[in-house]
Amino acid sequence: MTPKELMISRYEAFVNKDWDYLAKTSTSQSVEELEMMPELEWLKLEVLDAYDNIVEFKAYYRENGKIALLHEKSSFVKVDGEWKYKDGVIYNTQLQRNEICPCGSGKKYKKCCLH
């Protein structure tokens, strides 16, 4: 599995709240820590770039009725021959008014879920 494939599988695990898989594929996250994360509805993943052991992505989610995004450049390391999530740099990227709404409506964000 490549770092990009691992990133996608980890996103799916967040969607499904598979805390065991997330802990198993991380160098530092425990099941207990992951279970304490806020309740989020994950909407969409965009992988922006993937090279060597780095994957940059945007993950869109809904929290308390509002849509937001997580923009991160994640780094991965090999442990016993398997890639694991190490850490990431989080960017303060905002969802733009004229972007297609990540809710899947096909409308611009400003005409859909922007409150």
N, C-alpha and C positions, 0 to 999 in steps of 0.2 A: 504494500500500500504506500502511495506517495504522500507527502505532506498535504497536497491539495485534496486528495481523496479522503485523508483523515479529517481534514477541516470540514468537508461536506458531511462525513458520517457523524462528526461531533455536533454539527448544526442539527442534523436529524435527531440526534440523541437529546439535545436541548428541547426540541419540539415535543418529543415523547417523554420527557422527564426521566430519561434513563441515566440516573445518577451513577450507577455502578459502572456503566461503560465509560462515562465521562471521567470518573476517577481513575479507571484502569488505563485510559489513554492520555493521562496527564502525569507530569513529574511532581506536581505539588498540590493538586486539588483533591480534597477528601470528599467522600459521600456526604458526611455531616455538613461540611461547608456548602456544598452544592445544594443540598436540601433546604438551606436557609436563604437561597436566592429569592428575589421577589417573583411573584406570580406574573409571568409574561406570556402573551400569545404571540408566538413567532410567525411572521407573515411571509418572509421572502429572504433569500440569500443571494448576493451577487459576489462572485469571486472576481476581484479586480486585477490581481496579478499573483503569479506563483512562480517562484524560482528558488533553486537550491533548497534551503530549509525554511523559507519565508512564504507566507500566504497573506495577502492583503484582501480584506473583504468588507462588505457592508451587509449587516443583518438588520432587517426591519422587524419591528415588533410593536404590539399594542400593550399599553400599561395604563390601567385606570381610564380606559376609553380613549386615550390619546396615542397616536402613532409617533414613534421615534425610531432612531437608528443607532446601531453600534458600528462604528468604523474602526477597524483594528488591523494592525500589521502583526500577525502572530509568528512566533518562531517555534520550531520543532527540533527535537534532538532524537538521535537514535539511542535506545536503551535495549541492550540485549538483542540487537538486530531489528527492533521495531520502532517506528516513529511514535513519538509522544509529544503532546503540547507542552511547551516549556513556559512561555509567557508572551505578552503582547504589549504593543504600544497602542494606546487608544487615542484617536483623534476626535476633536470637538467639532465634528461635521454635523451640520443641520440639514434636515429634509427641506428641499427647495420647493417653493410654491408651485412652480411650473413642471415639476417632475410628475411622471405618471404615478398615481397613488398606489402604494404597495399593497393596498387591501385587495387588489385584483379587479377593481371596477372598470379599469381602462380610462377613467377620467383623470384630469389633472388633480393633483393633491389639493390645490386651492378651491376646487369646485366639488370636492368630495369629503375627505376626512379632516381637513384643516379646521380647527375650532377656534 
